[in-house]
């Protein structure tokens, strides 16, 4: 090996390997500190792109899961309101049966009619005051509202409230199911029940029976819709778990592997530092030629 004083290839080579060791050690420190194998796009271009898309998908499902749970809570509030309405109708039916009895006098029927009118007013009050997040559920204003569940479950990613096409989906005292309570089986309108006379009371029994059947039908639709929402929530939750697992395999650092690499890089760094110090002394051998 030639002895020179203007260049030191041994020191340059050693310095290059020291630089590589320092850079690798810095990467190991960063991965161990962040817990991520991919801290920037250059770490793995394809993996970074895939994990970014997965992050968007995970956020979409997380938000859709919250939306669906809100919708489940909303259907439960609506169902509770209809349950109260069913109890009112059942009591009204009892009053009609009492008024239809031939032993009831005019004064008796007037007293029963007074209670019936109060219950009819309470039905309207129930429709106007059953709310979720300041939105009325039983007055028809929710008809046609959309529930965003994320595009991954369909082309539009939305569900329509109760997802039905007939008026009874409106849950309204004036426009939907509440007015439908006062309807015949063929859908034709009936006057709200009155029990001031025996004949009126007999007619009211049929009207109220139809109303009770209508509200039972409406509650089964709400129950079915809630079951659908729960199935969507389960799908979203499971999909999110699987995406988290897949993203972890791409993005997250293997801590055991990174610790092993850090140890190896640290040893190389220490050895290179020591060797560089010796390599830098090589030109000093030229002085001995002048001795």
Buried (B, 14 or more C-beta within 10 A) or exposed (E): EEEEEEEBEBBEBBBEBBEBBBEBBEBBBBBBEEEBBBBEEEBBEEBBEBBBEBBEBBEBBBBBBEBBBBBBBBBBBBBEBBEBBBEBBBBBBEBBBBBBEEEBEEEEBEBBBEBBBEBBEBBBEBBBEBBBEEEBBBBBBBBEBEBBBBEEBEEEBBBBBBEBEEBBBBBBBEBBBBBBBBBEEEEEEBEBBBBBBBEBBBBBBBBBEBBBEBBEEBBEBBEEBBEBBBEBBEBBBEBBEEBEEBBEEBBBBEEEEBBEBBEBBBEBBEBBBEBBEEBBEBBEEEEEEEE
